[in-house]
Amino acid sequence: MVAPSFKVGLQDMSIKDGEPLLLKAVVDGDPEPSVEWFKNGESLKSSDIISLKYKNREASLSIGEVYPEDEGEYVCVATNAEGKAETRSKLTVLPMEKEEVEPKGFDGKSPIFAEHLKSHVVKDGDAVTLQCTIRGSNKFDVVWLHNEKEIKSSKDFQYVTEGDVYKLVIAEVYPEDSGTYTCEAFNDVGEAFSTCTLDVLVPGEPFVGPGFSIYPRSATSAESQPVVFKCVTDKEALGVRWLKDGDALKEGAHYKIAQDGRTCTMTITQATVTDVGQYQVIATDASGESTASFALNVVSEADQL
């Protein structure tokens, strides 16, 4: 019998008006404690605005879009027969930034991904965060897509921005959430994108295909430079195909394709703007196919970071 405690507690947060909020805490204790949430001393319940979840000893509170009235002190209280413990977070809601009018003739640049998305393998029911780093001299908008369909920010799929870091926080993953995820950033000057794969493992169900222990990762390349995409399968694949925008790539002077055991590579010898797009590698074995998605952006010397 152990009194409740928090292995991971809440932290004070400052977020902008209109952005999503996610508070998380990890609870310990025996028997497993029950959890309650309070704001400024008043008990909170799940609603259309606030989502409260408690699973596998992880307690979370999420709000899809915060307003100034959401500011205050949030407290998570864990209780069992041996006692109780609490952790606190002071939420500060910052005003929305005013749009600034750029001077005429402003030499703006399109956004550029300084760090691309990483692919993930997660278990059914787990939480996952997809994140990337985007920079640009102009203000830009960001949108997330799942299998080419736009994801609306909600309590289940939260858009989070921390400086140059952009995140998609999925509170609880289900098998139907597997597939291709893309982050697109765009402004009046241009656009850029990053793509990754999310594979969801369901306990008791076999994984189809050879699987990937290392996924190919999206890239940003300068013009005329070589680009190498690499993946490593869990099991040696009987066949491997590489595609761009749904069309199979053919070995030649521009594309070099190789397979050495479980390691597969695709090299673009000299990147050009025509190479910009969405790519896939499909590995096959007797059990089926495994697919990994990624993207390539090509920038001119003037646009490089």
Secondary structure, DSSP 8 states (H G I E B T S, - for coil): -EEEEEEE----EEEETT--EEEEEEEEEES--EEEEEETTEE----SSEEEEEETTEEEEEESS--GGG-EEEEEEEEETTEEEEEEEEEEEE---------TT------EEEE----EEEETT--EEEEEEEE-SS--EEEEEETTEE----SSEEEEEETTEEEEEESS--GGG-EEEEEEEE-SS-EEEEEEEEEEE-TTS---SS-EEE----EEEETT--EEEEEEESS--SEEEEEETTEE---SSSEEEEEETTEEEEEESS--GGG-EEEEEEEEETTEEEEEEEEEEEE-GGG--
